[in-house]
Amino acid sequence: MAPFLCPRCTPLSLCYNLIIETGTPMNLQTFFTEKDFDIRTYEVVSPTTGDSHIITTDVVIDRILSTQGQERQGVVRILQLLDFANGDFHHFFKHLATGLAAQF
């Protein structure tokens, strides 16, 4: 399927929203394998208990891979946006690590 051009974008650029809505589903396992992220350590504070937790990138990625349904769609959407914008994935991973810390 040919990508759609957004009327707001220049003829050579693709609109991010249309790529997400019309593109093929992202294979998260392949995405993480190809990106080969550095394993970093995130020191986060649980928003529920105030306890400090140390969570690594691989733990966050394992949790992402276990998501389903709307949760997965939301994570995929943000990963695609970060990839498209050359954003800071580790900032997002640290944000997710804070959410994981709240579960303990």
N, C-alpha and C positions, 0 to 999 in steps of 0.2 A: 504494500500500500504506500503510495506517495505521501509524503508529509504535507500537511495543509499550511498555507501561508495565512498569516493574520493580517487583516487590512490595516491594522495600526502599525505593523512592523515594516521595515524596509524589505524590498523584494528578496534580498539574499538572506535575511534572518528569519528564523522560525520562532513563532510565538510559543513560549514555554507552556502555557496552559493547554494549548492544542496538542502539543507533543504528549503531555501526560494523559489527556482525555482520549486521544486517538491512537497512541502508540501501543506497541505490544507490551504485555505485562513484564515488569522487571523481575528477573531471577535474582533474588537476593544473594544466594550462595555464590553465583557467578560474579555478581557485583563485588562482593567482599573479597573473593579470590583475586579478581583483577586489580582491585585497589591496593591490596596487600598493606593495610594500615599498620603503622607502628603500634606496638603494644605500649600504651601509656597508662599511668596510674592516676586515677582521679580521687582526690580526697574531698569527700562531700559530707554535708551535714544533713541528717534526716530532718525533713520539715515537720515530722510528727513527734519525734522524741528528742531532737536536738543532739543525738549521738553522732559522733564522727564515724565515717565508714571509708574504707579504701576499696575501690572497685576498679578493675582493669578493663581495658578496651575489649579484650576477648570475652569477658563476661557480658558486657553490654551487647556485643555482636551476637553472642549465643541467645540472649534474650530476644533480640530483634528477630532472629531466625525462627523463634518459637511463636511469634505473633500470628494472629489470624484475623480475618474479617476486616472491620472498619479500623481497628488498631493498626493492622498491617498496611492498609491503604494509606493511612495518615503518615506512617513512618516512611513508606515508599515515596509519597509525594514530597516530603521534606528532603529525603536523600536525593531525589531527582533535582529539586530546586538547588540544593547545595552543589551538586555536580555541575549543573548547567551554569551556575553563577561562580564556579570555582570557589565555593565557600569553605568555611572551617568545619569540617566534619567532627573534629574532636570537641569543639564547643558544644555541638549537638549531643555527642556521646556523653559528655559530662552532665548535660542537662538530663539525659535519660538515666544516668547513674544516680542522680539525686532522687529521681522517682523510684529507682530500685531500692535505694537506702530507706525510703519511707515504708517499704514492705517488711523490713526487718526490725 
